[in-house]
Amino acid sequence: MNTSKLLALLIGFALLAWLLSGQFQLSGSEQLVEQEEPLAVVPRVRAIRSFAEATAIEIIASGKSQAKRSVKIRAEVSGKVIAMPREKGEVIQTGDLICEISQDDRHEQLAEAKASVQYSQLKNEGVLRLSRQGFQGKVD
């Protein structure tokens, strides 16, 4: 038999013997417990009567709160900010006006850009018409 198996078997028997030794007690130890005399003096104790009452618990705490997240806002167009109807840190919803940017000559610039697009379309149509009639040379 292997040495480690023999050692494990020996330890197992030792544990079994130790566990079973608690089952068999000497009859003399039982007699010792029965022979003890009961205490003649009753110990004195102090006691008070108490009743449960409802109490209000109030906790006062002071602290500083921080936002969970912060957002950096940038404008899609450049310009001078002329009004800021919201304060820093105020809660806003989608579609709320945050700041107003000066219009300056934006309407004129838009009209000019639309006219430029229309001019380019007319010019392109003219070139295509001339090309179909054979008056325009081909460009590679």
C-alpha positions as CSV (number, residue, x, y, z in Angstrom):
1,M,0.0,0.0,0.0
2,N,1.2,3.5,-0.8
3,T,2.6,5.6,2.1
4,S,0.2,8.5,1.6
5,K,-2.8,6.2,1.5
6,L,-1.7,4.5,4.7
7,L,-1.2,7.8,6.4
8,A,-4.7,9.0,5.3
9,L,-6.2,5.7,6.7
10,L,-4.4,6.1,10.0
11,I,-5.6,9.7,10.3
12,G,-9.1,8.6,9.5
13,F,-9.1,6.0,12.2
14,A,-7.7,8.5,14.7
15,L,-10.5,10.9,13.9
16,L,-13.2,8.2,14.2
17,A,-11.9,7.1,17.6
18,W,-11.8,10.7,18.8
19,L,-15.4,11.3,17.7
20,L,-16.7,8.1,19.2
21,S,-14.9,8.8,22.5
22,G,-17.5,11.5,23.3
23,Q,-20.3,8.9,23.2
24,F,-18.9,6.9,26.1
25,Q,-18.9,8.9,29.4
26,L,-17.8,7.8,32.8
27,S,-20.7,7.3,35.2
28,G,-18.6,9.1,37.9
29,S,-18.9,12.4,36.1
30,E,-22.6,12.2,36.2
31,Q,-22.6,11.6,39.9
32,L,-20.4,14.6,40.5
33,V,-23.0,16.9,38.9
34,E,-25.8,15.4,41.0
35,Q,-23.8,15.8,44.2
36,E,-23.4,19.6,43.9
37,E,-25.5,21.5,46.3
38,P,-28.0,24.1,45.0
39,L,-27.1,27.7,45.8
40,A,-28.6,28.9,49.1
41,V,-28.5,32.6,48.3
42,V,-30.5,34.1,45.5
43,P,-28.6,36.8,43.7
44,R,-30.1,40.3,43.9
45,V,-30.7,42.3,40.7
46,R,-31.9,45.8,39.8
47,A,-34.6,46.3,37.3
48,I,-36.7,49.1,36.0
49,R,-40.0,49.1,34.1
50,S,-39.8,50.7,30.6
51,F,-42.5,51.3,28.0
52,A,-42.0,51.8,24.3
53,E,-42.7,55.4,23.1
54,A,-42.7,56.8,19.6
55,T,-39.9,59.3,19.1
56,A,-39.3,61.6,16.1
57,I,-35.9,61.3,14.7
58,E,-34.6,64.3,12.9
59,I,-31.2,64.5,11.1
60,I,-29.9,67.7,9.9
61,A,-27.1,67.4,7.4
62,S,-25.4,70.1,5.4
63,G,-23.5,69.6,2.2
64,K,-22.9,70.6,-1.3
65,S,-24.4,68.9,-4.4
66,Q,-22.7,68.4,-7.7
67,A,-24.2,67.9,-11.1
68,K,-24.0,64.3,-12.5
69,R,-22.9,65.6,-15.8
70,S,-21.9,68.8,-17.6
71,V,-22.4,69.8,-21.2
72,K,-20.3,72.1,-23.4
73,I,-22.5,74.0,-25.8
74,R,-21.2,75.4,-29.1
75,A,-23.1,77.4,-31.7
76,E,-23.5,76.1,-35.3
77,V,-23.0,79.6,-36.6
78,S,-20.6,82.3,-35.5
79,G,-21.8,85.7,-34.3
80,K,-22.2,88.0,-31.3
81,V,-24.2,86.8,-28.3
82,I,-26.8,89.5,-27.6
83,A,-29.0,87.8,-24.9
84,M,-28.6,85.0,-22.4
85,P,-32.1,84.3,-20.9
86,R,-30.9,81.3,-18.8
87,E,-28.5,81.4,-15.8
88,K,-25.5,79.1,-15.4
89,G,-26.5,75.8,-13.7
90,E,-30.2,76.2,-14.6
91,V,-32.1,73.0,-15.8
92,I,-33.2,73.3,-19.4
93,Q,-35.3,71.2,-21.7
94,T,-35.0,70.3,-25.4
95,G,-35.9,73.3,-27.5
96,D,-35.3,75.9,-24.7
97,L,-33.6,79.1,-25.8
98,I,-30.1,79.2,-24.2
99,C,-28.7,82.3,-25.9
100,E,-29.5,84.6,-28.7
101,I,-27.0,85.3,-31.4
102,S,-27.1,88.6,-33.4
103,Q,-28.6,88.2,-36.9
104,D,-26.6,91.1,-38.4
105,D,-26.7,90.7,-42.2
106,R,-27.5,86.9,-42.2
107,H,-30.7,87.4,-44.1
108,E,-28.9,89.3,-46.9
109,Q,-26.2,86.6,-47.0
110,L,-28.8,83.9,-47.3
111,A,-30.6,85.7,-50.2
112,E,-27.2,86.2,-51.9
113,A,-26.4,82.5,-51.6
114,K,-29.8,81.5,-53.0
115,A,-29.4,83.9,-55.9
116,S,-25.9,82.4,-56.6
117,V,-27.3,78.9,-56.6
118,Q,-30.0,79.9,-59.0
119,Y,-27.5,81.7,-61.3
120,S,-25.3,78.5,-61.3
121,Q,-28.3,76.3,-62.2
122,L,-29.3,78.6,-65.1
123,K,-25.7,78.7,-66.3
124,N,-25.5,74.9,-66.2
125,E,-28.8,74.5,-68.1
126,G,-27.6,76.9,-70.8
127,V,-24.3,75.0,-71.2
128,L,-26.2,71.7,-71.5
129,R,-28.6,73.2,-74.1
130,L,-25.7,74.5,-76.2
131,S,-23.9,71.1,-75.9
132,R,-27.0,69.3,-77.2
133,Q,-27.3,71.7,-80.1
134,G,-23.6,71.1,-81.0
135,F,-22.4,74.7,-80.3
136,Q,-20.4,73.7,-77.2
137,G,-17.0,71.9,-77.4
138,K,-16.4,68.7,-75.3
139,V,-14.1,69.1,-72.3
140,D,-12.2,66.0,-71.0
